[in-house]
């Protein structure tokens, strides 16, 4: 067993799993810190209803959407206008997945000592969504890690097999590199052909324009010459 080692597929899979564990664990940690900051912020705040006065929607290719929501609220006869978000250093976007429209009402917390400081309960709701998402996929990743570790003996190879696998991967990468180079050369040749065709067309157009201008000038020249000759003869 001393001359056996794990193949590259096992190492890459393990690295990918560890990356996912770090990623989803970071989301969980992000939520925990955000929730602590949120609870500390709203502990001395009061609940208030605000009116949405403007919405700037953003839609991405994969269907994920978020909104920049601007609200208006009144405290002690003073009207405040600002974006709907929680005023903490770490906070989930309050407009993630939102479908609000102008005129709708939203609940906010505000600081009686400084009403410009607010907190959005929706940012916590968005945080819970990401927490559930992270925990779900973290569980899947941990299950995959457990399965890989239990089946790790299947990925053991000799040094010769490991070297052979490495040479095969090198050949594949070299072939892919050569194919990309060939594709690039073909695209360059295609562009050159297109450029030649465009230059030919432009040349024909230019010659045609010059010919028309020349014909027009000759026509006027001979017409004037003929008129002058006719007047002289008469």
C-alpha positions as CSV (number, residue, x, y, z in Angstrom):
1,X,0.0,0.0,0.0
2,X,3.0,2.3,0.5
3,X,3.4,2.7,-3.3
4,X,-0.2,3.6,-3.9
5,X,-1.6,7.1,-4.1
6,X,-4.9,8.8,-4.8
7,X,-5.5,9.6,-8.4
8,X,-6.1,13.1,-9.8
9,X,-9.9,12.7,-10.0
10,X,-10.1,12.1,-6.3
11,X,-7.9,15.1,-5.5
12,X,-9.9,17.4,-7.7
13,X,-13.2,16.2,-6.3
14,X,-11.9,16.6,-2.8
15,X,-10.7,20.1,-3.5
16,X,-14.1,21.0,-5.1
17,X,-16.0,19.6,-2.1
18,X,-13.7,21.5,0.4
19,X,-14.3,24.7,-1.6
20,X,-18.1,24.2,-1.4
21,X,-17.9,23.6,2.3
22,X,-16.0,26.9,2.8
23,X,-18.5,28.7,0.5
24,X,-21.7,27.5,2.2
25,X,-20.2,27.7,5.7
26,X,-19.3,31.4,4.9
27,X,-23.0,32.0,4.0
28,X,-24.1,30.5,7.3
29,X,-21.5,32.6,9.2
30,X,-22.6,35.7,7.2
31,X,-26.2,35.2,8.3
32,X,-25.3,34.6,12.0
33,X,-23.2,37.8,12.1
34,X,-25.9,39.7,10.2
35,X,-28.6,38.5,12.6
36,X,-26.6,39.4,15.7
37,X,-26.0,42.9,14.3
38,X,-29.7,43.2,13.3
39,X,-30.9,42.2,16.8
40,X,-28.6,44.7,18.4
41,X,-29.7,47.5,16.1
42,X,-33.5,47.0,16.5
43,X,-33.3,46.5,20.3
44,X,-33.8,50.3,20.8
45,X,-35.9,50.9,17.7
46,X,-39.6,51.4,17.1
47,X,-41.8,49.9,14.4
48,X,-43.2,52.2,11.7
49,X,-45.0,51.9,8.3
50,X,-43.3,53.4,5.3
51,X,-44.5,54.1,1.8
52,X,-42.6,53.0,-1.3
53,X,-42.0,56.1,-3.5
54,X,-39.7,54.6,-6.1
55,X,-38.5,51.2,-7.3
56,X,-35.5,50.4,-9.5
57,X,-35.7,46.8,-10.7
58,X,-32.8,44.7,-11.8
59,X,-33.3,41.4,-13.6
60,X,-30.4,39.0,-14.4
61,X,-30.2,36.2,-17.0
62,X,-30.7,33.3,-14.6
63,X,-34.0,34.7,-13.3
64,X,-32.6,36.2,-10.2
65,X,-33.9,39.7,-9.6
66,X,-33.6,42.4,-7.0
67,X,-34.9,45.9,-6.4
68,X,-33.6,49.1,-5.1
69,X,-36.5,50.3,-3.0
70,X,-36.9,53.9,-1.9
71,X,-39.3,54.7,0.9
72,X,-40.8,57.7,2.6
73,X,-41.8,57.8,6.2
74,X,-42.7,60.5,8.8
75,X,-41.4,60.9,12.3
76,X,-42.5,63.8,14.5
77,X,-43.8,65.7,11.5
78,X,-40.6,65.3,9.6
79,X,-40.6,63.4,6.3
80,X,-37.6,61.2,5.5
81,X,-36.7,59.7,2.2
82,X,-34.1,57.0,1.8
83,X,-33.4,53.5,0.4
84,X,-34.9,50.5,2.2
85,X,-32.1,48.6,3.8
86,X,-30.7,47.7,7.2
87,X,-28.0,50.1,8.5
88,X,-25.5,47.5,9.7
89,X,-22.1,46.7,8.4
90,X,-23.2,43.2,7.3
91,X,-26.8,42.9,5.9
92,X,-28.7,40.9,3.3
93,X,-30.2,43.0,0.5
94,X,-33.7,43.9,1.4
95,X,-34.8,44.0,-2.2
96,X,-33.6,40.5,-3.2
97,X,-36.4,38.7,-5.0
98,X,-38.8,41.5,-4.3
99,X,-41.7,42.6,-6.5
100,X,-42.8,45.8,-4.9
101,X,-44.4,48.7,-6.7
102,X,-44.8,52.4,-5.9
103,X,-47.4,53.2,-3.3
104,X,-47.1,49.9,-1.4
105,X,-46.5,49.9,2.4
106,X,-43.6,48.2,4.2
107,X,-42.7,47.8,7.8
108,X,-39.5,49.3,9.1
109,X,-37.7,49.9,12.4
110,X,-36.4,53.4,13.1
111,X,-34.1,54.9,15.7
112,X,-36.1,57.5,17.8
113,X,-32.9,59.3,18.5
114,X,-31.9,59.4,14.8
115,X,-34.8,58.5,12.5
116,X,-32.5,58.4,9.5
117,X,-31.2,55.1,10.9
118,X,-33.5,52.2,10.0
119,X,-33.7,48.4,9.8
120,X,-35.7,46.4,7.4
121,X,-37.4,43.1,8.6
122,X,-37.3,41.9,5.1
123,X,-33.5,41.8,5.1
124,X,-33.8,39.1,7.8
125,X,-36.3,37.2,5.7
126,X,-33.9,37.2,2.8
127,X,-31.2,36.1,5.2
128,X,-33.3,33.1,6.3
129,X,-33.7,32.1,2.7
130,X,-29.9,32.1,2.1
131,X,-29.4,30.2,5.4
132,X,-31.8,27.4,4.3
133,X,-30.2,27.3,0.9
134,X,-26.7,27.1,2.4
135,X,-27.6,24.5,5.0
136,X,-29.3,22.4,2.4
137,X,-26.4,22.3,0.0
138,X,-23.9,22.1,2.9
139,X,-25.6,18.9,3.9
140,X,-25.4,17.6,0.3
141,X,-21.7,18.5,0.1
142,X,-21.0,16.8,3.5
143,X,-22.8,13.7,2.3
144,X,-20.6,13.7,-0.9
145,X,-17.5,14.1,1.3
146,X,-18.5,11.2,3.5
147,X,-19.2,9.0,0.4
148,X,-15.8,9.9,-1.1
149,X,-13.9,9.1,2.1
150,X,-15.7,5.8,2.5
151,X,-15.0,4.9,-1.1
152,X,-11.5,6.4,-1.2
153,X,-9.8,2.9,-1.8
154,X,-11.4,2.9,-5.2
155,X,-9.3,5.9,-6.2
156,X,-5.9,4.4,-5.2
157,X,-3.5,3.8,-8.1
158,X,0.1,2.9,-8.4
159,X,2.8,5.5,-9.3
160,X,3.0,4.2,-12.8
161,X,-0.8,4.5,-13.3
162,X,-0.6,8.0,-11.7
163,X,2.1,9.0,-14.1
164,X,0.2,7.5,-17.1
165,X,-2.9,9.4,-16.1
166,X,-0.9,12.6,-15.9
167,X,0.6,12.0,-19.4
168,X,-2.9,11.3,-20.7
169,X,-4.2,14.6,-19.2
170,X,-1.2,16.4,-20.7
171,X,-2.0,15.0,-24.1
172,X,-5.7,16.0,-23.8
173,X,-4.7,19.5,-22.7
174,X,-2.2,19.8,-25.6
175,X,-4.8,18.6,-28.0
176,X,-7.3,21.1,-26.7
177,X,-4.7,23.9,-26.9
178,X,-3.9,22.9,-30.5
179,X,-7.6,22.8,-31.3
180,X,-8.1,26.3,-29.8
181,X,-5.1,27.5,-31.8
182,X,-6.5,26.0,-35.0
183,X,-9.9,27.5,-34.3
184,X,-8.2,30.9,-33.8
185,X,-6.3,30.6,-37.1
186,X,-9.5,29.6,-38.9
187,X,-11.3,32.6,-37.4
188,X,-8.5,34.9,-38.4
189,X,-8.5,33.5,-42.0
190,X,-12.3,34.0,-42.1
191,X,-11.9,37.6,-41.0
192,X,-9.2,38.1,-43.6
193,X,-11.5,36.7,-46.3
194,X,-14.4,38.9,-45.1
195,X,-12.1,41.9,-45.0
196,X,-10.9,41.2,-48.6
197,X,-14.5,40.9,-49.7
198,X,-15.4,44.2,-48.0
199,X,-12.3,45.9,-49.6
200,X,-13.3,44.6,-53.0
201,X,-16.9,45.9,-52.6
202,X,-15.6,49.3,-51.4
203,X,-13.2,49.4,-54.3
204,X,-16.0,48.7,-56.8
205,X,-18.2,51.3,-55.1
206,X,-15.4,53.9,-55.2
207,X,-14.6,53.2,-58.8
208,X,-18.3,53.4,-59.7
209,X,-18.6,56.8,-57.9
210,X,-15.5,58.1,-59.6
211,X,-16.9,56.9,-63.0
212,X,-20.2,58.5,-62.4
213,X,-18.6,61.8,-61.4
214,X,-16.3,61.6,-64.5
215,X,-19.3,60.9,-66.7
216,X,-21.3,63.7,-65.2
217,X,-18.4,66.2,-65.7
218,X,-17.8,65.0,-69.3
219,X,-21.5,65.3,-70.1
220,X,-21.5,68.9,-68.9
221,X,-18.3,69.7,-70.7
222,X,-19.4,68.3,-74.0
223,X,-22.9,69.8,-73.6
224,X,-21.3,73.2,-73.1
225,X,-18.9,72.6,-75.9
226,X,-21.7,71.6,-78.3
227,X,-23.7,74.6,-77.3
228,X,-20.8,76.9,-77.9
229,X,-20.0,75.4,-81.2
230,X,-23.7,75.6,-82.3
231,X,-23.8,79.3,-81.4
232,X,-20.6,80.0,-83.3
233,X,-21.9,78.3,-86.4
234,X,-25.1,80.2,-86.3
